[in-house]
Amino acid sequence: MTGATAGIGKAFAVRLADDGWDLVLVARDEERLKELASFLGGTYGVRADILKADLSTVAGAEAVEERLRSTRIDLLVNNAGLSLNTPFLKSTVDKELYLLSVNVQAVMRLTHAALDGMVSRRKGAIINVSSVAGFAATMPGSTYPASKAWVTNFSESIALSVARHGVKVMALCPGFTRSEFHSRAGIDMSKTPSWMWLTTQQVVAEALRDLQKGKTLSVPSLKYKILVGVVRHTPTRILRRLARGARVRTGRDTE
Ligand SMILES: NC(=O)c1ccc[n+]([C@@H]2O[C@H](COP(=O)([O-])OP(=O)(O)OC[C@H]3O[C@@H](n4cnc5c(N)ncnc54)[C@H](OP(=O)(O)O)[C@@H]3O)[C@@H](O)[C@H]2O)c1
């Protein structure tokens, strides 16, 4: 479980512990990891190991890959991820590469490491946390939605190739979910209507239900299923016009 210290990852950790899973919790903040591990062990009686790793670095990703290869892991949740609050034109290559290293590169590396054992055991599952943001081009143009389009496409493609080995891979695409995600990026969400928000518990419950059903794509909640359905069936030229219009109306160039 990567990104276990907050938001969706923490909700996965609590729910999986409640279901009786032993866990390996991965994130950078060691204090929060220890606190969570002790809570999960004390409350649910499961074993929760911690692995402090910065997934933006090769060393951090390699430490988690090593753990995936040396321990039997039946479910990998690639959840750690971030957004920036800078439009591409005002961003730096270093910032964009940082985002890609966590949102894309680490997901690919850990998926690869986990599949070795899962395929040979003919058992296992991977949930890659993507986003509804990956379904269409959005203004003001940033690497975040592109990184999530990659995660969704990658997960669905790998799901096809490993299904015959008895292994499941699923892309989880939540909409706006209450967590630390937007405040960490410095994104002001105060004008986002309350009906658009999901809870982390709701996202996790639907994800696990969808995984159980064998789905390769999970979009939690009816409202976001409808939104994604509309986006997927709307001609691209209309979506582009809407995205440009939204940019002009809000004047926002950071998202
Ligand atoms: N919240 C939303 O509206 C939303 C919507 C769609 C998709 N998502 C996706 O859901 C996933 C989880 O987001 P969230 O909303 O739960 O965000 P969050 O509350 O900010 O939590 C992010 C988690 O990722 C970890 N993390 C961040 N950078 C890391 C790094 N370099 N190395 C290791 N761990 C790192 C953080 O832990 P440390 O700081 O301790 O390392 C934290 O546990 C992300 O992939 C995000 O793109 C979120």
The ligand as a Tripos MOL2 file, in Angstrom:
@<TRIPOS>MOLECULE
LIG
   48    52     1     0     0
SMALL
NO_CHARGES

@<TRIPOS>ATOM
      1 N1         -8.2220   13.5460   -3.6440 N.am      1 LIG1
      2 C1         -8.7150   13.5810   -4.8680 C.2       1 LIG1
      3 O1         -9.6170   14.4110   -5.1950 O.2       1 LIG1
      4 C2         -8.2470   12.5790   -5.9020 C.ar      1 LIG1
      5 C3         -9.0450   12.3970   -7.0480 C.ar      1 LIG1
      6 C4         -8.6390   11.4750   -8.0060 C.ar      1 LIG1
      7 C5         -7.4730   10.7500   -7.8110 C.ar      1 LIG1
      8 N2         -6.7150   10.9510   -6.7000 N.ar      1 LIG1
      9 C6         -5.4840   10.1390   -6.5600 C.3       1 LIG1
     10 O2         -5.5540    9.3980   -5.3570 O.3       1 LIG1
     11 C7         -4.2430    9.0950   -4.8940 C.3       1 LIG1
     12 C8         -4.1560    9.4140   -3.4150 C.3       1 LIG1
     13 O3         -4.4120   10.7860   -3.2430 O.3       1 LIG1
     14 P1         -5.0630   11.3880   -1.9210 P.3       1 LIG1
     15 O4         -6.1920   12.2330   -2.3500 O.co2     1 LIG1
     16 O5         -5.2570   10.3480   -0.8990 O.co2     1 LIG1
     17 O6         -3.8510   12.3730   -1.5070 O.3       1 LIG1
     18 P2         -3.1750   12.7100   -0.1120 P.3       1 LIG1
     19 O7         -4.2050   12.7870    0.9770 O.co2     1 LIG1
     20 O8         -2.3400   13.9300   -0.3710 O.co2     1 LIG1
     21 O9         -2.2100   11.4670    0.1810 O.3       1 LIG1
     22 C9         -1.1150   11.2330   -0.6510 C.3       1 LIG1
     23 C10        -0.2940   10.0720   -0.0820 C.3       1 LIG1
     24 O10         0.8000    9.8350   -0.9710 O.3       1 LIG1
     25 C11         2.0250    9.8410   -0.2340 C.3       1 LIG1
     26 N3          3.0940   10.3670   -1.0730 N.ar      1 LIG1
     27 C12         3.1180   11.5590   -1.7380 C.ar      1 LIG1
     28 N4          4.2900   11.7160   -2.3610 N.ar      1 LIG1
     29 C13         5.0240   10.6040   -2.1040 C.ar      1 LIG1
     30 C14         6.3400   10.1900   -2.4520 C.ar      1 LIG1
     31 N5          7.1680   10.9630   -3.1650 N.pl3     1 LIG1
     32 N6          6.7660    8.9840   -2.0120 N.ar      1 LIG1
     33 C15         5.9670    8.1960   -1.2380 C.ar      1 LIG1
     34 N7          4.7190    8.5520   -0.8710 N.ar      1 LIG1
     35 C16         4.2590    9.7450   -1.2800 C.ar      1 LIG1
     36 C17         1.7370   10.7090    0.9870 C.3       1 LIG1
     37 O11         2.5170   10.3290    2.1080 O.3       1 LIG1
     38 P3          3.8580   11.0600    2.6550 P.3       1 LIG1
     39 O12         3.6710   12.5250    2.5340 O.co2     1 LIG1
     40 O13         3.9610   10.5550    4.0710 O.co2     1 LIG1
     41 O14         4.9440   10.5230    1.7960 O.co2     1 LIG1
     42 C18         0.2760   10.3620    1.2760 C.3       1 LIG1
     43 O15         0.2150    9.2050    2.0640 O.3       1 LIG1
     44 C19        -3.2970    9.9120   -5.7730 C.3       1 LIG1
     45 O16        -2.7140    9.0590   -6.7410 O.3       1 LIG1
     46 C20        -4.2070   10.9340   -6.4410 C.3       1 LIG1
     47 O17        -3.7130   11.3470   -7.6940 O.3       1 LIG1
     48 C21        -7.0740   11.8360   -5.7260 C.ar      1 LIG1
@<TRIPOS>BOND
     1     1     2 1
     2     2     3 2
     3     2     4 1
     4     4     5 ar
     5     4    48 ar
     6     5     6 ar
     7     6     7 ar
     8     7     8 ar
     9     8     9 1
    10     8    48 ar
    11     9    10 1
    12     9    46 1
    13    10    11 1
    14    11    12 1
    15    11    44 1
    16    12    13 1
    17    13    14 1
    18    14    15 2
    19    14    16 1
    20    14    17 1
    21    17    18 1
    22    18    19 2
    23    18    20 1
    24    18    21 1
    25    21    22 1
    26    22    23 1
    27    23    24 1
    28    23    42 1
    29    24    25 1
    30    25    26 1
    31    25    36 1
    32    26    27 ar
    33    26    35 ar
    34    27    28 ar
    35    28    29 ar
    36    29    30 ar
    37    29    35 ar
    38    30    31 1
    39    30    32 ar
    40    32    33 ar
    41    33    34 ar
    42    34    35 ar
    43    36    37 1
    44    36    42 1
    45    37    38 1
    46    38    39 2
    47    38    40 1
    48    38    41 1
    49    42    43 1
    50    44    45 1
    51    44    46 1
    52    46    47 1
@<TRIPOS>SUBSTRUCTURE
     1 LIG1         1 GROUP 0 **** ****
